[in-house]
């Protein structure tokens, strides 16, 4: 229907949440401190993984977020993007930490 994209439900609240999250990640990614971007990526990743779990297990499947059970594309999308952000944040954090040690700063 008109309120779907790639098999995932859409509604104004869900769209605003995604736009806000994207804006947050862009702003945090532009900070001079790499820890800000890494923390934002890990935090957003964890948030999306929690959204996935709630989306497939919640009794009402969070209809306000337009996630409708285990077959819903939104839930799959939340899991994939959440895991990707978490892994990127962790890998970047490890690389930043290694660089700091190499320079004798940590």
N, C-alpha and C positions, 0 to 999 in steps of 0.2 A: 504494500500500500504506500501512500504518500508519506507515511510516518516511519518508513524503513529505509535503511541504506545497507546494501550487501547482506540482507537478511537480519540485520540488527535493528531493534526498535529505536526510534528517535523521539524525543520530546524536548520542549524548550529548556527544562531544567537540566537534562542530560547534556544538551548542547552547550549551555552556559558553563557547566562543570568542566567540560572538555576544553572549551576556549580559555577558561581561567587557568586550568592546569598547564596548557600550552604556553600561555603568556608568562606564568610563573617560571616555567623551565627556561624560557628564552631569557627572561630577566636574570635569573640565577646563573645561567650560562655565560652571561656577559660580565659577570663580576670578576675583578682582578684576582681574587682569592680562589684557587682551584677547589678548595674544600667546600665553598658555597655551592658550586655546580655539582660536585660529587655528592654532597649531602642532599641536595634537591633531587638529583636523579634517583638516589637510593630511597628517599622518602616517598617520592611519587611512585616508584616501582612497588614499594611495599603497600602503598595505598591502593594501587590497582590490583595487586594480588588479593588483598582483603576484599575489594569490590567483587572480584571473581568468585571467591569463596561464598560471600553473602549472596551473590547472584544465582549460584547453583543450589544453595542450601536454605536460603531465607524462605519462611513460610509463604510470604506474599511476593517473593522474588523481587523485592524493592521496585514495585511498579513505578514509583516516582522517578527512579533512575532508568526506567524502560529496559530492565534486564529481565528476561522471561524464561528462566530455567536453563538447564544444561545444554540444550541445543541452540541457544541464542548466540548469534555471532558476537554480540557485545561482550558476552562472558569470555569467549575464546580470545577476542581482541584484548580484553583487560589482562588476561593471563599472559599472552605473548608479549605485549608492550610492557607490562609490569615486570616480567622476568628480564626482558632486555634492558630496561632502565636500571634495574637492580644490579645486573651483571656489569654493565658499563660503569656504573658508579663505583662498584667494588674494584674492578680492574684499574680504573683511573686512580682511585685512592691508593691502591697498592703501588702503582707506578710513581705517583707523587711522593709517597713515603720513601720509596727506594731512591729517588732523586735527592730528596732532602738528606738522607743518610750519606749518600755519595759525596755531597757537598759539606758534610759535617755539621749540618744544621739540625739534626734530630738524633 
